[in-house]
Every structure is written in structure tokens, then in C-alpha cells.
């Protein structure tokens, strides 16, 4: 999977770098028994995957819409709410994904992509 594309904004598209099977444990997800709850689990997986994609897509975009979506997604990922069925923690638990591991990976990705972006900006100004 090519995870370094550009969408005309000069922002690398790393969507997918955290949605690889080994990170989101999709094989583990699909290997589990198919019970009456499978549609709910499929929905939970889709919600989680959408959040990861939004987190990565909007991290470096600075218009009002992108900033709002990124903040809402980041807040959802970092929230420890166990009351709401579709909270990050509950979805990870239902999919047997370690929420702390996924959070650390997303935050590491964010730090790295922001550092890369800052370096590119400095290089452009000095050129």
C-alpha cells in the first residue's frame, strides 16, 4: 500500500499507515467467531477506521473545517469515556485492540508528520 501520496496540498497522505492489518488487528477481528453481534462489530471497526483516517487526513490542514474535524477526532481518541457504546475505549475493547497502543501509535505518527512538515517549511524559507 502506498502511504506517501499527495493530494495537491503538499501534505503527505499517510492514511493507511496505521490502518495496516498488523496495527488495527483486522485479521484478529475477522478471525473471531461470527455471532449475532458481527454487524455491530463491523460498524465499530468502520467507525474506528474512519477516525484514524480523519486523524491522519486533517492533521496538517489548517482551514476551519479540517481543524475542527481533527480536534474532534483527536479528542474522541484521547477520551476515556466508557459510558457511550461507540467511545474509542469501548470500540477498541470490543475489537480486542489495545487502545493505549493505538493511541501511542497515532500520537507518534502526528509528532513525526508535524516535525517533517516543519522541516519542509524551514527548507522552503531558507531556499
KACORNOR-V377377 format. One record per residue. RES is the residue in one small letter. PSI is psi in degrees with one decimal (* if undefined). Layout:
RES_PSI, RES_PSI
This chain:
x_128.6, x_118.5, x_6.1, x_71.7, x_167.0, x_144.0, x_39.1, x_-9.7, x_-1.3, x_2.5, x_125.1, x_139.7, x_101.0, x_17.2, x_130.7, x_-25.5, x_-26.4, x_0.1, x_16.0, x_151.2, x_-35.4, x_-25.4, x_-50.4, x_4.3, x_41.5, x_-34.5, x_-42.6, x_-40.2, x_-48.3, x_-23.3, x_-16.1, x_159.1, x_147.2, x_101.6, x_-174.2, x_-14.6, x_1.3, x_-41.8, x_-37.8, x_-39.7, x_-38.4, x_-41.0, x_-43.8, x_-42.3, x_-41.5, x_-40.0, x_-45.1, x_-44.7, x_-41.1, x_-40.0, x_-43.6, x_-43.3, x_-42.3, x_-43.4, x_-46.3, x_-38.5, x_-40.8, x_3.6, x_-38.3, x_-1.0, x_140.5, x_12.7, x_166.3, x_-44.2, x_-49.1, x_-41.8, x_-43.1, x_-46.5, x_-42.1, x_-47.2, x_-44.0, x_-42.0, x_-44.9, x_-42.4, x_-40.5, x_-42.9, x_-38.0, x_-11.4, x_141.6, x_24.4, x_125.8, x_-0.9, x_-40.9, x_128.0, x_-39.5, x_30.3, x_159.9, x_-47.8, x_-47.2, x_-37.9, x_-46.5, x_-44.1, x_-45.2, x_-30.6, x_5.2, x_48.1, x_134.4, x_110.6, x_-34.3, x_-39.3, x_-46.1, x_-43.2, x_-47.7, x_-41.3, x_-43.3, x_-42.7, x_-35.7, x_-43.3, x_-45.7, x_-47.3, x_-46.4, x_-42.8, x_-34.4, x_-38.7, x_-42.8, x_-43.0, x_-42.6, x_-41.3, x_-43.2, x_-40.6, x_-42.4, x_-41.3, x_-37.8, x_-41.8, x_-33.1, x_-10.5, x_*
